[in-house]
Amino acid sequence: MSADHTSDKGSAAAMYAIGHRRHPGSPILEVQSPLIAYARGDLAATRRLADSLARTSNDVARSLGLAYGAGLSLVQGQLARAEQHIGLR
């Protein structure tokens, strides 16, 4: 067993942590960070991470940040905010 394996090796957070150790600064991991926060149930972190992605200069990351923010707004019952994220308002 390598040093990257944990007792909770099947969890998304554990796999994300392994990815960060193996590939620090990976843009793929950065766009997945709001999903990991959401899976943990940390909606405040999910919002912060999605908003951060939405402000980046990378078109793909910005699009994903806006989509994550819109999805979170819908889950929280904030239809008007979701529409703002996807450009309907």
N, C-alpha and C positions, 0 to 999 in steps of 0.2 A: 504494500500500500504506500502510495507517495505521500509526501508531507502536505499536499493540497487537499487530501480527503479529510472530511470531518465526520463526526458521528451522525450528523444530519445531512449526509452528502446528497440526498435526493431532493432537498428543498431548493426552491428558486433562489433564495437569499444565499445559500451556501454555494451554489453554482456561480452566482454573480460575484461573490467574494473570491472564488477561485479565479474567475476571469480577470478580476482587478489585479490580483497578485501576478498572474501570468502576462497580462497585457495592460499595464497601467496607462491611463489616458486614452484608451480605445474609444473612438467615437460611437461604436456599436453599443458598448456598455453604457455610455452616457445617455443614449436615447432610451435605454431600457430602465434606467433608474426610477422614473415615475411609476413604472409597472411594479417594480419590487416594493416600493413604498406603499403602493395601493394593496398589494398582496399581504403586507404586514398589517394593514388596517390603519396606516398613518396618513390620513387624508390631508392634514396640513402640510406634511412633507411632499405628498403627491402634488399638491397645488404649487408649492414653491418650485419643485423640480420641473413641472410642466411649464410654468411661467418663465423659468430661466431658459428652457429650450426654445420657447416661443420668441424670446428676445435675441437669440443667437443669429449670426450672419450666415450660418450654414442652412441652405434652403430645405434640405431633408429634415434636419433636426428641428428647424422652425415649424415646418408642417406637422411633424409629429407632436411637438409641444402644444401647438394649437388644437390638434385633434384630441390629445390627452386631456387638455383643459376643458374642451367642450364636453367630452365624455364624463368627466368628473362633475361638471356643472349639471349635466342631465341626471346623474345618479343622485345629486344633492337637491334635485327639484328646482334648479335655477335655469329655466328654459331661456329667458332673455339673455343671460350670460353665455349660455351655450351658443346661441345664435350669433352673438358678438364674436366668439372665437372662430366660428366657421364663416364669418363674413356675411351673414344674412341681414345684419343691422348695421 
